[in-house]
Amino acid sequence: MKFRHTFRCLGASALLALCAAEGAAQGPDPLAAVPHPRVGLVLSGGSAKGFAHIGVLEVLQQLGIHVDLVTGTSMGAIIGGLYAAGYGPAELDSMVTREDWGDVFRRPMDRRLQSPAEKIASERYMITFPLEHARIALPEAVIPRQGIIEHLDRYTWPVHDVTDFDSLPTPFGALVTNLNTGKAILLRRGSLAQSIEASAAVPGAFAPVRLPDGTPVVDGAVVRNIPAQDARAMGADIVICVDVSERPAPADSLHTLIDVMDQTVSFRVQDVNRIERPLCNVVIDPDVNGVPSLDFSQGRLWIDRGRDAALARRAELLAIADSEHAARGEIPPRPPMPTPDSMFLLQVSWTEVSPGADALVRTAVGLQDSTWVSERDIARAVERIYSTGRFDEVGFRTRHRAGGDDLMFDLVEGDRDVVGVGVRYDTPRGAALLAGATVNDWFTPGSRAMLTARLGDELQYDGRFILGAGPDSRLQQTYRATFTRTSLPHVRPADAAGPPELDVAEMSAQIVRVFGHVGYLGAEITRGQSNDGAPGGDTVFAMHRESYTTVGGVLALDTYDRMFAPSHGGSLLVVSDRAIGDHRFTRSFADAQGVVPLPGTLTLLARGDVGYAGGPDLPLHDRFFLGGSVPSAVWASQFVPFLGLDPQSAQGTVVAAVRGGLRAAPRDNLLLTVEGSVGNVFDKWPASAGHGEYLTGVGVSAGTMLAPGPLSISFGTRSLRQTPVIEIAFGAVF
């Protein structure tokens, strides 16, 4: 053993001498204060495969290797940058295995911070395209970056005031590609979070990142996936490389467009790797086969593979550890990660944006100069700015100066004018397509023009112009024109040739007092024309054409944290209308909903609906239709869900219904719900409602969130003898 140890040290010493000579030839040493031999760790890109770097770090720590500097590309920059900031392997392990990576790659929009106008349009579209000079263009990216930068800002907060990466607990460099020149840039100064984000900006998946000087950059793997020469240039004598690059696969295993694209990229990556790998003294090759590189749920597996691959190089790594200690003696541990709490904010500013967006930021930022702020205060400001809907990305960086810090928000303004497409399917109404265009700041800053077409069984064309749509608005005006048509297939009037049809065209003007992000209260005047009824129907369902004018009031509140399966919050809609002129009818309706989180994964759900409509000229479409479990966004105050009834199969001029239950989340992204309904519709309010006048129903449903949108299936029944009403819904409600 003693002979083997001596031999290992001698061999490593000779290797060190050669590496020192190579390092000296690189030019000025930026780490001159660090004694030789200096060990550089190089971490390659590789999407989820990069989690293997954590397993390698665990082994290096166990073997006593002191890492003097780190360079990384893409996921290697994420793991390497966080390690350089002061996180140890155990902390990185916990981050990766406990993180909900679905949330990281989703748009982190908090509905509670959106303006009422923004809530109308949010989450309806499956994909949006920018409008440039009235022409549809292709988007820059597929995946939003906001979730990533918010996580990176939070993780790097302890070193937020470090702008020279040589001053981190471990010096660090993130490799990016200059999109103007195609050349590599090793980022060693600036915002650590932004530098890491830029190195991981995979072209096509993420939009390019603009550095403070305006240079657009993307993933460093475009130039080289193993930044070994960069570690040498930083002053490393010994270079340990971890390579999780995609390997070319057999041609007969390529079955999809993505497979072919990955294969073509891997050829280029491997060509460059053949140049970089000889610059490494030790190359650690974790097993990258058998698991998709985009499967971020397999963090534990990738970490274990990295550990196994490092242990396979144990002898070479021990030689490096022995040589380090032989040449440098006892190496002091790296400085601990700082633990800042608050900072004194001298001045807050943000990057230049359009006048309309600038006005939104001034209201949303909510931070004052010359005050103490915490990381949470800044994070909330980021959320408020992002929730205005006008920015693709909101990050921040700080600059320390005498007496405190300046805070700069980095804003990437989104497309002010967009075209969106949404797709939905549900069994009551079949398939539906939503196409819409939104133009912001067309008339004044904060104004919004929207034009949408919903094609399907519930047909609707909707155009609206909103003045005061911004989050700072207290008075909002909406001018709207709609045409809506739908049939009621589960209503079969006697002697009718077919089901009734609701056909309505309306123009309205609304002015409301806005209560921040919560909702509004106001008045509305509407001029409408309807052509409702069924061919051959009589009494209520007789074909009837009518023109009318109504005035009324509306109260709308919404505090839900998200649209699909909210975890807390509620909503209230109260509308009341009265016909004026030659027509006589009135209509009032109230809907209250809420969710309350319970211990564990349970959530309490509740909903109540009550409404009254009357008068000799009441149009058919202003009656109430009961049934089905899937809500309608088109007929929100007419169609009331009720478990166990076919959709809209019961109708009347009075409605009273309550619904409640429990929702559980037994596993990630799976929701199970059990609910019950009690209520009915009447032709007039019963003087004393008895048991027989109210219906009851129960239902169970399962739901999940898929990449294109939510998916749910529900079963409802009123008795064990009844065939269940089965409803399937896919896509956002619009």
C-alpha positions in Angstrom: 0.0 0.0 0.0 2.8 2.4 0.9 4.6 1.7 -2.4 1.3 2.2 -4.3 0.7 5.5 -2.6 4.2 6.7 -3.3 4.0 5.7 -6.9 0.7 7.5 -7.2 2.1 10.7 -5.8 5.2 10.6 -8.0 3.0 10.1 -11.1 0.7 12.9 -10.1 3.7 15.2 -9.4 5.0 14.6 -12.9 1.6 15.3 -14.3 1.4 18.5 -12.2 4.7 19.7 -13.6 3.5 19.2 -17.1 0.1 20.9 -16.3 1.8 23.8 -14.7 3.9 24.4 -17.8 0.8 24.2 -20.0 -1.0 26.6 -17.7 1.8 29.0 -17.7 1.7 29.1 -21.5 -1.9 30.3 -21.3 -0.9 33.9 -20.4 -1.6 36.0 -17.2 -3.0 34.0 -14.3 -6.2 35.5 -13.0 -5.9 33.4 -9.8 -2.3 34.4 -9.0 -3.0 34.3 -5.2 -3.9 30.6 -5.3 -0.8 28.4 -5.0 -0.1 25.6 -7.5 -1.3 23.1 -8.4 -4.7 24.5 -9.1 -7.6 22.1 -9.8 -10.2 23.2 -12.3 -13.6 21.4 -12.6 -15.3 21.5 -16.0 -19.0 20.6 -16.2 -20.6 20.0 -19.6 -24.1 20.7 -20.7 -26.7 17.9 -21.1 -30.1 18.9 -19.8 -31.3 16.6 -17.0 -28.2 14.5 -17.5 -26.3 17.4 -15.9 -27.6 16.4 -12.5 -24.9 13.7 -12.6 -22.5 16.6 -11.8 -23.8 16.6 -8.3 -22.8 12.9 -7.8 -19.3 13.8 -9.0 -19.0 16.7 -6.6 -20.0 14.3 -3.8 -17.1 12.0 -4.6 -14.6 14.9 -5.0 -15.6 16.1 -1.6 -15.2 12.6 -0.1 -11.8 12.1 -1.6 -10.6 15.5 -0.3 -10.1 17.2 -3.7 -10.1 21.0 -3.3 -11.7 22.6 -6.4 -10.0 26.0 -7.2 -12.2 27.0 -10.1 -15.2 25.9 -12.1 -16.3 26.4 -15.7 -19.6 25.2 -17.0 -21.9 25.1 -20.0 -25.7 25.0 -19.9 -26.8 22.6 -17.1 -23.1 22.5 -16.2 -23.2 26.2 -15.7 -26.3 25.9 -13.4 -24.8 23.2 -11.2 -21.3 24.7 -11.4 -22.5 28.3 -10.7 -24.5 27.3 -7.6 -21.6 25.2 -6.3 -19.3 28.2 -6.9 -21.8 30.4 -5.0 -21.2 28.2 -1.9 -23.7 25.4 -2.1 -22.3 22.0 -1.2 -23.2 18.7 -2.9 -25.7 17.8 -0.2 -27.6 21.1 -0.7 -27.6 20.7 -4.5 -28.8 17.1 -4.1 -31.8 18.4 -2.0 -32.5 21.2 -4.6 -32.7 18.8 -7.5 -34.7 16.0 -5.9 -37.2 18.2 -4.1 -37.8 20.8 -6.8 -41.0 20.6 -8.9 -39.4 21.0 -12.3 -42.7 21.3 -14.0 -43.1 24.6 -12.1 -39.6 25.7 -13.2 -40.5 25.5 -16.9 -44.0 26.9 -16.6 -45.0 30.6 -16.8 -45.2 31.5 -13.1 -48.2 33.8 -13.4 -49.9 34.6 -10.1 -53.5 35.5 -10.9 -53.9 37.3 -7.6 -51.6 39.9 -8.9 -53.2 40.4 -12.3 -55.6 43.2 -13.2 -59.2 42.3 -13.8 -58.7 42.9 -17.5 -55.6 40.7 -17.6 -57.5 37.8 -15.9 -60.0 37.8 -18.8 -57.4 36.8 -21.3 -55.0 34.8 -19.2 -54.4 31.1 -19.8 -57.0 30.8 -22.6 -54.5 30.3 -25.5 -52.4 27.2 -26.1 -49.9 29.2 -28.1 -49.5 32.8 -29.1 -47.7 34.5 -32.0 -46.4 38.1 -32.1 -48.1 40.6 -34.4 -45.5 42.8 -36.2 -47.0 45.5 -38.4 -50.3 43.6 -38.6 -48.5 40.4 -39.7 -48.2 37.2 -37.7 -44.6 36.3 -36.9 -43.0 33.2 -35.2 -42.2 33.4 -31.5 -38.6 33.5 -30.4 -39.0 30.5 -28.1 -41.3 27.7 -26.9 -40.6 27.7 -23.1 -40.8 30.8 -20.9 -37.7 31.6 -19.0 -39.3 33.4 -16.1 -39.6 30.4 -13.8 -35.9 29.7 -14.3 -34.6 33.2 -13.6 -36.9 33.5 -10.5 -35.3 30.3 -9.1 -31.8 31.4 -10.0 -32.4 34.9 -8.4 -33.6 33.2 -5.2 -30.7 30.7 -5.1 -28.0 33.2 -5.8 -29.4 35.9 -3.4 -26.6 35.2 -0.8 -24.1 36.4 -3.4 -26.3 39.0 -5.1 -23.7 41.8 -4.6 -20.8 39.7 -6.1 -20.2 40.9 -9.6 -16.7 39.5 -10.0 -17.0 35.7 -10.1 -13.4 35.3 -8.9 -14.6 36.6 -5.6 -17.2 33.8 -5.2 -16.3 31.1 -2.7 -15.1 29.2 -5.7 -14.1 31.2 -8.9 -16.5 30.5 -11.8 -16.9 31.1 -15.5 -20.1 30.4 -17.5 -19.7 29.8 -21.2 -22.1 31.4 -23.7 -22.3 31.9 -27.4 -22.4 35.4 -29.0 -25.4 35.3 -31.3 -23.9 38.1 -33.5 -20.5 36.4 -34.1 -20.8 32.8 -33.2 -17.8 33.1 -30.9 -17.6 31.8 -27.3 -17.7 34.2 -24.4 -16.7 33.1 -20.9 -18.8 35.2 -18.5 -16.8 36.0 -15.3 -18.4 39.3 -14.2 -21.9 40.7 -13.9 -25.0 39.1 -12.5 -24.4 35.5 -11.6 -28.0 34.5 -12.1 -28.2 36.1 -15.5 -24.9 34.6 -16.6 -26.1 31.1 -15.6 -29.4 31.7 -17.4 -27.6 32.8 -20.5 -25.4 29.8 -20.6 -28.5 27.5 -20.5 -30.5 29.4 -23.1 -30.9 26.5 -25.5 -31.7 28.0 -29.0 -35.3 27.3 -30.0 -36.4 26.3 -26.6 -35.5 29.6 -24.9 -35.2 33.1 -26.2 -31.7 34.6 -26.4 -30.5 36.5 -23.3 -29.3 40.1 -23.8 -26.3 41.0 -21.7 -26.2 44.5 -20.1 -24.1 45.8 -23.0 -26.9 44.6 -25.4 -25.0 41.5 -26.7 -27.5 38.6 -27.5 -26.2 35.3 -26.3 -27.4 31.7 -26.2 -26.3 28.3 -24.8 -22.5 27.9 -24.7 -22.9 24.3 -26.0 -23.4 25.8 -29.5 -19.6 26.5 -29.5 -18.3 23.9 -27.1 -20.0 21.7 -24.6 -16.9 21.0 -22.5 -15.2 24.3 -21.6 -11.9 22.8 -20.8 -9.7 25.4 -22.6 -11.6 28.0 -20.6 -10.6 26.4 -17.3 -7.0 26.3 -18.6 -7.2 30.0 -19.5 -8.5 30.8 -16.0 -5.3 29.2 -14.5 -6.1 25.6 -13.9 -3.1 23.2 -13.8 -5.2 20.1 -13.5 -8.5 19.8 -15.2 -11.2 17.4 -14.2 -14.0 17.2 -16.8 -17.4 15.7 -16.5 -19.0 14.9 -19.9 -22.7 14.2 -20.1 -23.0 15.2 -23.8 -25.5 13.4 -26.0 -24.0 10.5 -27.8 -24.9 9.6 -31.4 -27.5 6.8 -31.4 -27.9 4.0 -34.0 -29.8 5.3 -37.0 -32.5 2.6 -36.7 -33.4 4.0 -33.2 -34.4 7.4 -34.6 -38.2 7.5 -34.9 -39.2 11.1 -34.4 -38.3 14.6 -35.6 -36.8 15.3 -32.2 -34.7 12.2 -32.4 -33.2 13.3 -35.8 -32.6 16.8 -34.6 -30.8 15.6 -31.4 -28.7 13.3 -33.5 -27.5 16.1 -35.9 -26.7 18.3 -32.9 -24.8 15.4 -31.2 -22.5 15.1 -34.2 -21.4 18.7 -33.9 -21.0 18.4 -30.1 -18.8 15.3 -30.4 -16.6 16.9 -33.0 -15.8 19.8 -30.6 -15.5 17.4 -27.7 -12.7 15.6 -29.5 -10.8 18.9 -29.2 -11.6 19.6 -25.6 -11.3 16.2 -24.0 -7.5 16.0 -24.5 -7.2 19.2 -22.5 -8.7 17.3 -19.5 -6.4 15.3 -17.1 -9.3 13.2 -16.0 -12.6 12.7 -17.9 -15.6 11.4 -16.0 -18.2 9.8 -18.3 -21.5 9.1 -16.5 -23.8 6.6 -18.2 -26.2 8.7 -20.3 -28.2 5.9 -21.9 -31.7 4.6 -21.3 -33.3 7.7 -19.8 -34.5 10.7 -21.9 -32.3 13.8 -21.4 -35.4 15.9 -20.8 -36.7 13.7 -17.9 -36.0 16.0 -15.0 -38.0 13.8 -12.6 -35.0 11.3 -12.6 -32.7 13.5 -10.6 -31.8 10.8 -8.1 -30.9 8.4 -10.9 -28.6 10.9 -12.6 -26.9 11.8 -9.3 -26.2 8.1 -8.7 -24.8 7.7 -12.2 -22.5 10.6 -11.6 -21.3 9.2 -8.4 -20.6 5.8 -10.0 -18.7 7.3 -12.9 -16.5 9.3 -10.5 -15.8 6.3 -8.4 -14.7 4.4 -11.5 -11.9 7.1 -11.7 -11.1 6.8 -8.0 -7.4 6.0 -8.5 -6.8 9.0 -10.7 -8.8 11.3 -8.5 -6.9 10.1 -5.3 -3.6 10.8 -7.1 -4.8 14.4 -7.6 -5.9 14.7 -4.0 -2.5 13.4 -2.8 -0.6 15.7 -5.0 -2.6 18.8 -3.9 -1.9 18.1 -0.3 1.7 17.2 -0.9 2.4 20.4 -2.8 0.2 22.8 -0.8 -0.1 21.3 2.6 -3.3 21.7 4.5 -5.7 23.5 2.2 -8.1 25.8 4.1 -11.8 25.2 3.3 -13.4 27.6 0.9 -15.2 30.6 2.4 -18.7 29.9 3.6 -21.7 31.2 1.7 -22.7 34.6 2.9 -26.1 34.8 4.6 -27.5 38.3 3.8 -30.9 39.2 5.2 -31.8 42.7 3.9 -30.0 45.4 1.9 -30.3 49.2 2.0 -31.8 50.2 -1.3 -30.3 53.4 -2.5 -32.0 53.6 -5.9 -34.4 51.4 -7.9 -34.5 51.6 -11.7 -35.2 49.3 -14.6 -34.2 48.9 -18.2 -35.8 51.1 -20.9 -39.1 49.8 -22.2 -42.0 51.3 -24.2 -44.0 54.2 -22.6 -47.0 52.0 -21.9 -44.9 49.3 -20.3 -43.0 51.9 -18.3 -46.2 53.2 -16.8 -47.2 49.7 -15.7 -43.8 49.2 -14.1 -44.0 52.4 -12.1 -47.2 51.3 -10.5 -46.3 47.6 -10.0 -42.7 47.9 -8.7 -43.8 49.0 -5.2 -40.3 49.7 -3.9 -39.0 53.1 -2.7 -35.5 54.6 -2.8 -33.6 54.8 0.5 -35.3 51.9 2.3 -34.4 48.5 3.6 -35.6 45.6 1.5 -35.3 41.9 1.8 -35.0 39.2 -0.9 -38.7 38.5 -0.5 -39.6 42.2 -1.1 -37.7 42.1 -4.4 -39.2 38.8 -5.4 -42.7 40.2 -4.8 -41.9 43.2 -6.9 -40.7 40.8 -9.7 -44.0 38.9 -9.4 -46.1 42.1 -9.6 -44.2 43.4 -12.6 -44.4 40.0 -14.4 -48.1 39.6 -13.6 -48.9 42.7 -15.7 -48.6 40.4 -18.7 -46.4 42.8 -20.6 -43.0 41.1 -20.0 -41.5 37.9 -21.2 -39.0 38.0 -18.4 -38.3 40.1 -15.2 -35.1 39.6 -13.3 -32.9 41.9 -11.2 -29.3 42.7 -10.4 -27.6 44.9 -7.8 -24.6 47.2 -7.7 -23.0 47.9 -4.4 -21.7 51.4 -3.6 -21.0 53.5 -0.5 -23.9 53.3 1.9 -26.0 50.6 0.2 -27.0 49.0 -3.1 -28.7 50.1 -6.3 -31.3 47.7 -7.7 -31.9 47.3 -11.4 -34.8 45.3 -12.8 -33.9 43.6 -16.1 -37.1 43.7 -18.2 -37.6 41.8 -21.4 -40.7 43.4 -22.9 -43.1 40.9 -24.5 -45.0 41.3 -27.7 -47.6 44.1 -27.1 -49.7 42.8 -30.0 -50.3 39.0 -30.2 -52.4 36.5 -31.9 -53.4 33.4 -29.9 -54.9 30.0 -30.6 -56.7 27.8 -28.1 -58.2 24.4 -28.4 -60.8 22.8 -26.1 -62.9 19.6 -26.1 -65.6 18.7 -23.8 -68.3 16.1 -24.2 -71.3 18.5 -23.6 -70.2 20.8 -26.4 -67.6 18.9 -28.5 -64.5 20.5 -29.9 -64.0 24.2 -30.0 -61.3 26.5 -31.4 -60.4 29.9 -30.1 -58.6 32.4 -32.2 -57.9 35.9 -31.0 -55.9 39.0 -31.4 -54.9 41.5 -28.6 -53.4 45.0 -29.2 -52.2 47.0 -26.3 -51.7 50.8 -26.0 -53.5 51.3 -29.3 -55.4 54.4 -28.1 -53.7 55.3 -24.8 -51.1 53.6 -22.6 -53.0 51.0 -20.7 -55.7 50.6 -23.3 -56.4 47.2 -24.8 -58.3 46.0 -27.9 -59.3 42.4 -28.1 -61.0 40.4 -30.9 -61.8 36.7 -30.5 -63.7 34.1 -32.3 -64.8 30.9 -30.6 -65.8 28.3 -33.2 -67.8 25.3 -32.0 -71.2 24.3 -30.6 -71.0 27.5 -28.4 -70.2 30.0 -31.2 -69.2 33.4 -30.2 -67.6 36.4 -31.9 -66.4 39.0 -29.3 -64.8 42.4 -29.8 -64.0 44.7 -26.9 -62.1 47.8 -26.2 -60.9 48.5 -22.7 -59.7 51.9 -21.4 -57.8 51.7 -18.1 -56.7 48.0 -18.4 -53.5 48.5 -16.4 -53.0 47.5 -12.7 -52.9 51.1 -11.6 -56.3 51.9 -13.1 -59.1 52.8 -10.7 -61.7 53.5 -13.4 -62.1 51.2 -16.3 -64.4 51.5 -19.4 -65.2 48.6 -21.6 -67.0 48.8 -25.0 -68.1 45.4 -26.3 -69.9 43.9 -29.2 -70.8 40.1 -29.3 -72.6 37.6 -31.3 -73.4 34.3 -29.6 -75.2 31.2 -30.7 -75.6 27.8 -29.2 -78.1 24.9 -29.2 -79.6 23.0 -26.3 -79.5 19.3 -27.4 -80.8 18.0 -24.1 -83.9 20.1 -24.1 -86.7 18.6 -26.2 -89.9 20.8 -26.3 -93.1 19.0 -27.4 -93.9 19.2 -31.1 -90.5 21.0 -31.8 -88.7 20.0 -35.0 -85.3 20.2 -33.2 -83.6 21.4 -30.1 -83.9 25.1 -29.0 -81.3 27.5 -30.2 -80.1 30.7 -28.4 -79.1 33.4 -30.8 -78.0 36.8 -29.4 -76.2 39.9 -30.7 -75.4 42.6 -28.2 -73.5 45.9 -27.9 -72.7 47.2 -24.4 -70.8 49.9 -22.6 -69.6 49.4 -19.1 -67.9 51.7 -16.6 -66.6 50.2 -13.3 -64.6 51.1 -10.2 -61.6 48.8 -10.0 -60.5 47.4 -6.7 -56.8 46.8 -7.4 -56.2 43.2 -8.4 -59.4 41.9 -6.7 -62.2 43.0 -9.0 -64.6 45.8 -9.9 -68.1 47.3 -9.3 -70.0 49.3 -11.8 -72.8 49.9 -14.2 -73.6 48.7 -17.8 -76.0 49.5 -20.6 -76.7 47.0 -23.3 -78.5 47.1 -26.6 -79.4 43.6 -27.8 -81.3 41.5 -30.4 -82.2 37.9 -29.9 -83.7 35.2 -32.0 -84.3 32.3 -29.6 -86.4 29.2 -29.7 -87.0 25.9 -31.4 -88.8 25.3 -34.8 -92.3 24.3 -34.1 -91.9 24.9 -30.3 -94.6 26.5 -28.3 -94.9 28.7 -25.1 -91.5 29.2 -23.7 -89.6 27.6 -26.6 -91.5 29.3 -29.5 -89.3 31.1 -32.0 -89.1 34.7 -30.9 -87.2 37.6 -32.2 -86.8 40.5 -29.9 -84.8 43.8 -29.6 -84.3 45.3 -26.2 -82.2 47.7 -24.1 -81.2 46.9 -20.5 -79.4 48.8 -17.8 -77.8 47.2 -14.8 -75.0 46.7 -12.4 -72.2 44.2 -12.0 -69.9 43.1 -9.2 -67.0 40.8 -10.0 -64.3 39.6 -7.6 -61.6 37.0 -8.2 -58.8 36.0 -5.8 -58.0 32.6 -7.2 -54.3 31.8 -7.5 -54.7 30.0 -10.8 -57.5 28.9 -13.1 -57.0 25.2 -13.2 -57.4 23.5 -9.8 -56.7 26.6 -7.6 -55.3 25.9 -4.2 -56.9 28.8 -2.5 -59.0 31.9 -3.2 -62.5 32.5 -4.5 -64.8 34.4 -6.9 -68.0 36.3 -6.8 -70.2 37.4 -9.7 -73.3 39.4 -9.2 -75.2 40.8 -12.2 -78.6 42.5 -12.3 -80.3 43.9 -15.4 -83.6 45.6 -16.1 -85.2 46.3 -19.5 -86.1 49.8 -20.3 -88.4 51.3 -23.0 -91.2 49.1 -24.5 -89.9 45.8 -23.0 -90.5 44.6 -19.5 -88.2 42.1 -17.8 -85.7 41.9 -15.0 -82.9 39.5 -14.3 -80.5 39.0 -11.3 -78.0 36.3 -10.7 -75.2 35.6 -8.1 -72.5 33.0 -8.2 -70.1 32.5 -5.3 -67.2 30.0 -5.4 -64.3 29.3 -3.1 -61.5 26.8 -2.2 -60.0 26.4 1.2 -56.8 24.3 1.7 -57.0 21.7 4.4 -54.2 19.7 6.1 -52.2 17.4 3.9 -53.2 17.4 0.2 -56.9 18.0 0.7 -58.8 21.1 -0.5 -62.4 22.0 0.4 -64.5 23.2 -2.6 -67.8 25.1 -2.4 -70.1 26.9 -4.9 -73.5 28.5 -4.6 -75.8 29.9 -7.4 -79.0 31.8 -7.0 -80.9 33.7 -9.7 -84.3 35.2 -10.6 -85.7 36.3 -13.9 -89.2 37.5 -14.7 -91.4 39.7 -16.9 -93.6 39.2 -20.0 -90.8 40.0 -22.4 -88.1 37.8 -20.9 -85.9 36.3 -23.7 -85.3 32.6 -23.7 -81.5 33.1 -23.3 -82.0 35.0 -20.1 -83.6 32.0 -18.4 -81.5 29.6 -16.3 -80.4 26.2 -17.5 -79.2 23.5 -15.1 -77.0 20.4 -15.5 -73.6 19.1 -16.4 -70.4 19.4 -14.4 -68.3 21.4 -16.9 -68.8 25.2 -16.6 -69.3 27.5 -19.6 -67.4 30.7 -20.0 -69.7 31.9 -22.8 -73.0 31.6 -20.8 -71.5 32.1 -17.3 -74.7 33.4 -15.8 -77.2 31.2 -17.7 -75.7 27.7 -17.6 -75.4 26.4 -14.0 -73.5 23.1 -13.4 -75.3 20.4 -11.5 -74.0 16.9 -11.0 -76.0 14.0 -12.4 -78.1 16.0 -14.8 -77.4 16.2 -18.5 -75.9 19.6 -19.5 -78.6 22.3 -19.6 -81.4 19.7 -19.5 -83.5 21.6 -16.9 -84.6 25.2 -17.3 -86.6 27.8 -15.4 -86.8 31.5 -14.3 -85.5 30.8 -10.8 -82.4 28.8 -9.9 -81.0 27.8 -6.5 -78.1 25.3 -6.3 -75.2 24.6 -4.0 -72.3 22.3 -4.7 -69.4 21.2 -2.4 -66.8 18.5 -1.9 -63.2 17.6 -1.4 -60.3 17.5 -3.7 -57.2 15.4 -3.0 -53.8 15.3 -4.7 -52.5 11.8 -3.9 -49.5 12.2 -6.3 -47.9 15.0 -8.3 -50.1 16.4 -11.0 -53.1 14.1 -10.2 -56.3 15.5 -8.7 -59.2 13.4 -7.4 -62.5 15.1 -6.5 -65.7 14.0 -4.8 -68.6 16.5 -4.8 -72.3 16.7 -4.2 -75.0 19.0 -5.6 -78.4 20.1 -4.2 -80.8 22.5 -6.0 -83.2 22.9 -8.9 -84.7 25.4 -11.3 -88.3 26.7 -10.9 -90.8 28.8 -12.8 -91.3 30.8 -9.6 -89.7 30.8 -6.2 -91.4 28.1 -4.1 -93.1 29.5 -1.0 -91.9 26.6 1.1 -89.5 24.3 -0.6 -90.0 20.7 0.4 -87.7 17.7 0.0 -89.3 16.7 -3.2 -88.8 20.0 -4.9 -85.0 19.9 -4.8 -82.7 17.5 -6.7 -79.5 15.9 -5.4 -76.5 14.6 -7.3 -73.1 13.3 -6.6 -70.0 13.0 -8.7 -66.3 12.0 -8.8 -63.7 13.3 -11.2 -60.0 13.0 -11.9 -57.8 15.6 -13.5 -54.3 16.4 -14.5 -52.3 19.2 -16.2 -50.7 18.2 -19.5 -48.4 20.4 -21.5 -51.1 21.6 -23.9 -53.7 22.2 -21.1 -55.7 20.6 -18.3 -57.5 17.2 -18.8 -60.4 15.9 -16.6 -63.0 13.2 -16.6 -66.0 13.2 -14.4 -68.9 10.9 -13.5 -72.1 12.3 -12.1 -75.4 10.6 -11.1 -78.6 11.3 -9.1 -79.2 7.7 -8.0 -77.6 4.3 -8.2 -80.2 3.3 -10.8 -79.2 6.1 -13.2 -76.7 5.7 -15.9 -73.8 8.1 -14.9 -73.4 11.3 -16.9 -69.8 11.1 -18.1 -68.0 14.2 -19.2 -64.5 14.6 -20.5 -62.9 18.0 -20.8 -59.5 19.0 -22.3 -58.1 22.5 -22.5 -58.7 25.8 -20.8 -62.2 27.1 -20.4 -62.9 29.9 -22.9 
